[in-house]
Amino acid sequence: MRCLSIHEYQAQGLLSQYDVAVPRGRLATTPAEVAKYIEEFGGRGVIKSQVLAGGRGKGSFSNGFKGGVRVVSSAVEGRDISSKMLGQRLITEQTPPGGLPVDKVYVVEQLNVGQEFYLAITTDRANGCPILVMSQGGGTGIEELAAKDPNAVVRVPLDYAEGVTGETISTICERFTLYADRQNLTTLLQRLYTFFRESDATLIEINPLIRTSDTDRLICADSKVSIDNAASGRQGQIFRLRDKSQEMAVELEAEKHGLVYIQLEGNIGCLVNGAGLAMATNDAVAKYGGSCANFLDGGGQATKETMVKAFELILSDKRVNTILVNIYGGKYYPL
């Protein structure tokens, strides 16, 4: 399933339209703007590089500067820190080797944190239903936490029509001792699910969800949203948020020709027609010890011209030393 990913500031804006509590935030493209917004937030705040990849906090910039998310305690510090982010490329575990360009940062108010949680609503493809995922202690180590202690992560399947029910809320309140927050939690989860369903989302990830120490509010401090590509016709407003500068040039070129190309980590180029067959081909290559350099779906209406373009795209990857062609035929067109 291919999905549209949007920036954090865009996701926060969409959530706020559903009356989901998010921190005050401003988008900045210059260090001067950053300093101005830090002043607006009382002289302290958080500066977040806007790239479509996770692991920003532990990332490094092309100029050697460390940390794509930084807390600052003055406008002067905000100006200095952001000057080392803007115009650079941020490299994380989830970006291409050369990183992604940072041409804007999201400046948000600093919250008084009491508790932190990880919260997500996503699609459970194995069971064909949405699922709510939550754990105590959000942040960058959620994947490691789930691997070390699966019981630390609560998973609650949701009925697509009913969404978040009283039973769902009771499960979460009992697991995380949030009885006093039941009403606020109910409102939050129901609004998030409404957005999930109405936007054709495949993922809404809140990391972290914060319970403030001064007001006991539940605030979505950071969010990640992915939308099903198949919903582009219904979700035109959201799809207009697409940032092509964050995408690989070879993938954009493939799209122009009706091809689906995704770069992978191996050295075997693959040209296949049909997404299902392409995935099966990649799995078969991996089973026998190989590693594919790409996923390339030539589509069911491939022409000589599109196939030539497909080979050009594959051969543009200098890592490729072999090409596997797996085409399912069934039609004969006489010359």
ZAMARGU-4260 file (C-alpha; in steps of 0.2 Angstrom, whole numbers, plus 5000, padded with zeros to 4 digits):
<rodrens>
0) 5000/5000/5000 | 5007/5017/4995 | 5004/5032/5005 | 5006/5050/5006 | 5016/5057/5020
5) 5015/5075/5026 | 5025/5086/5037 | 5023/5087/5055 | 5017/5105/5054 | 5004/5100/5041
10) 4998/5085/5052 | 4996/5096/5067 | 4986/5109/5057 | 4974/5095/5051 | 4972/5088/5069
15) 4968/5106/5075 | 4954/5107/5063 | 4946/5092/5072 | 4948/5101/5089 | 4962/5090/5094
20) 4974/5099/5106 | 4991/5103/5099 | 5005/5115/5105 | 5005/5132/5098 | 5017/5132/5083
25) 5024/5143/5069 | 5032/5138/5053 | 5049/5147/5049 | 5061/5148/5034 | 5074/5160/5041
30) 5083/5161/5058 | 5076/5178/5060 | 5058/5171/5060 | 5063/5158/5072 | 5070/5171/5084
35) 5053/5181/5083 | 5043/5165/5086 | 5053/5160/5101 | 5050/5178/5108 | 5031/5175/5105
40) 5032/5159/5115 | 5039/5167/5130 | 5058/5165/5126 | 5058/5147/5125 | 5053/5133/5113
45) 5057/5118/5102 | 5064/5119/5085 | 5060/5105/5074 | 5067/5101/5056 | 5053/5097/5044
50) 5058/5082/5034 | 5048/5067/5029 | 5058/5054/5040 | 5058/5048/5058 | 5073/5049/5070
55) 5075/5068/5068 | 5081/5070/5086 | 5096/5058/5084 | 5100/5064/5066 | 5115/5074/5060
60) 5116/5088/5047 | 5127/5088/5032 | 5138/5102/5040 | 5141/5091/5055 | 5128/5099/5067
65) 5119/5086/5078 | 5100/5085/5082 | 5086/5089/5071 | 5075/5093/5085 | 5082/5105/5098
70) 5075/5114/5114 | 5081/5132/5116 | 5079/5144/5130 | 5081/5161/5121 | 5078/5169/5105
75) 5096/5172/5102 | 5099/5153/5104 | 5085/5149/5093 | 5092/5160/5079 | 5109/5152/5081
80) 5103/5134/5081 | 5091/5136/5067 | 5105/5144/5056 | 5114/5127/5057 | 5098/5118/5052
85) 5091/5128/5038 | 5099/5125/5021 | 5107/5109/5026 | 5102/5091/5023 | 5097/5080/5038
90) 5103/5062/5039 | 5094/5050/5050 | 5092/5031/5050 | 5076/5033/5039 | 5083/5045/5026
95) 5092/5041/5010 | 5111/5040/5013 | 5113/5059/5008 | 5099/5064/5019 | 5084/5076/5015
100) 5084/5095/5013 | 5079/5106/5027 | 5071/5122/5020 | 5059/5125/5035 | 5058/5122/5053
105) 5043/5121/5065 | 5044/5131/5080 | 5033/5126/5094 | 5030/5131/5112 | 5038/5121/5126
110) 5026/5111/5137 | 5027/5107/5155 | 5028/5088/5154 | 5020/5077/5167 | 5018/5060/5158
115) 5022/5055/5140 | 5013/5041/5130 | 5015/5034/5113 | 4998/5033/5103 | 4994/5028/5086
120) 4979/5023/5076 | 4984/5012/5061 | 4978/4998/5049 | 4979/4980/5055 | 4981/4972/5038
125) 4981/4955/5045 | 4964/4956/5053 | 4957/4969/5041 | 4952/4982/5054 | 4959/4998/5062
130) 4969/4996/5078 | 4974/5008/5092 | 4991/5006/5099 | 4997/5014/5115 | 5012/5013/5127
135) 5018/5023/5142 | 5034/5033/5138 | 5034/5040/5120 | 5050/5046/5111 | 5062/5039/5100
140) 5064/5022/5108 | 5046/5016/5105 | 5052/5002/5093 | 5065/4996/5104 | 5053/4996/5119
145) 5041/4985/5109 | 5054/4973/5104 | 5061/4971/5122 | 5044/4970/5131 | 5029/4967/5119
150) 5017/4968/5135 | 5022/4986/5137 | 5012/4990/5121 | 4993/4989/5121 | 4984/4985/5105
155) 4966/4987/5104 | 4957/4982/5088 | 4943/4994/5082 | 4927/4991/5073 | 4928/5002/5058
160) 4910/5008/5060 | 4909/5010/5079 | 4927/5017/5081 | 4932/5021/5099 | 4919/5014/5111
165) 4917/5014/5130 | 4925/4997/5131 | 4940/5004/5121 | 4942/5018/5134 | 4940/5007/5149
170) 4954/4996/5142 | 4966/5011/5140 | 4961/5019/5157 | 4964/5002/5166 | 4981/4999/5158
175) 4988/5016/5161 | 4979/5021/5176 | 4970/5036/5168 | 4953/5035/5176 | 4954/5053/5181
180) 4957/5058/5163 | 4943/5047/5156 | 4932/5061/5148 | 4947/5070/5141 | 4954/5054/5134
185) 4937/5049/5126 | 4936/5066/5117 | 4953/5065/5111 | 4953/5047/5104 | 4936/5049/5096
190) 4941/5065/5087 | 4957/5056/5081 | 4947/5041/5075 | 4935/5053/5066 | 4950/5061/5057
195) 4957/5044/5053 | 4941/5038/5045 | 4936/5054/5036 | 4954/5057/5029 | 4957/5039/5023
200) 4972/5038/5034 | 4983/5023/5036 | 4992/5030/5051 | 4990/5043/5064 | 5005/5043/5076
205) 5006/5054/5091 | 5023/5053/5098 | 5023/5059/5112 | 5005/5062/5118 | 5009/5073/5133
210) 4999/5075/5150 | 5004/5092/5156 | 5010/5094/5174 | 5002/5111/5176 | 4985/5108/5169
215) 4983/5089/5166 | 4978/5092/5148 | 4981/5079/5135 | 4991/5087/5121 | 4997/5079/5105
220) 5015/5086/5105 | 5020/5078/5089 | 5011/5069/5075 | 5014/5059/5059 | 5000/5056/5047
225) 5000/5045/5031 | 4985/5044/5019 | 4981/5030/5007 | 4986/5035/4989 | 4971/5026/4982
230) 4960/5040/4991 | 4969/5054/4981 | 4953/5058/4972 | 4943/5060/4988 | 4956/5069/4998
235) 4962/5082/4985 | 4964/5095/4999 | 4976/5084/5008 | 4986/5078/4993 | 4989/5096/4988
240) 5000/5096/5004 | 5012/5084/4995 | 5031/5090/4996 | 5040/5083/4981 | 5056/5090/4987
245) 5057/5077/5000 | 5055/5063/4987 | 5068/5054/4976 | 5070/5061/4959 | 5070/5044/4951
250) 5053/5040/4959 | 5046/5056/4953 | 5052/5052/4935 | 5044/5035/4936 | 5028/5042/4941
255) 5027/5054/4926 | 5027/5038/4915 | 5014/5028/4925 | 5027/5017/4934 | 5029/5014/4952
260) 5047/5014/4957 | 5053/5012/4975 | 5072/5012/4978 | 5078/4998/4990 | 5095/4992/4997
265) 5101/4978/4986 | 5110/4976/4969 | 5097/4966/4959 | 5086/4977/4948 | 5068/4971/4946
270) 5056/4975/4932 | 5039/4967/4935 | 5021/4970/4930 | 5008/4971/4944 | 5011/4976/4962
275) 5007/4959/4969 | 5019/4950/4957 | 5032/4963/4961 | 5031/4960/4980 | 5031/4941/4977
280) 5047/4943/4966 | 5056/4953/4979 | 5051/4940/4992 | 5057/4926/4981 | 5074/4935/4978
285) 5076/4938/4996 | 5072/4919/5000 | 5086/4913/4990 | 5099/4926/4997 | 5098/4940/4985
290) 5093/4958/4988 | 5083/4969/4976 | 5088/4987/4972 | 5071/4992/4968 | 5052/4989/4968
295) 5046/4993/4950 | 5028/4989/4945 | 5027/4992/4926 | 5008/4991/4927 | 4995/4981/4917
300) 4995/4993/4902 | 5014/4994/4898 | 5020/5000/4881 | 5037/4998/4873 | 5040/5016/4878
305) 5036/5013/4896 | 5047/4998/4897 | 5062/5007/4889 | 5059/5020/4903 | 5059/5007/4916
310) 5075/5000/4910 | 5083/5017/4910 | 5077/5020/4928 | 5084/5004/4934 | 5101/5006/4925
315) 5102/5024/4932 | 5106/5015/4949 | 5125/5012/4949 | 5123/4998/4962 | 5113/4987/4950
320) 5123/4973/4942 | 5109/4961/4937 | 5091/4964/4931 | 5077/4952/4934 | 5062/4953/4922
325) 5047/4945/4928 | 5032/4949/4916 | 5015/4940/4917 | 5009/4939/4899 | 4991/4934/4893
330) 4988/4945/4878 | 4995/4943/4860 | 4995/4959/4849 | 5000/4954/4831 | 5012/4965/4822
</rodrens>
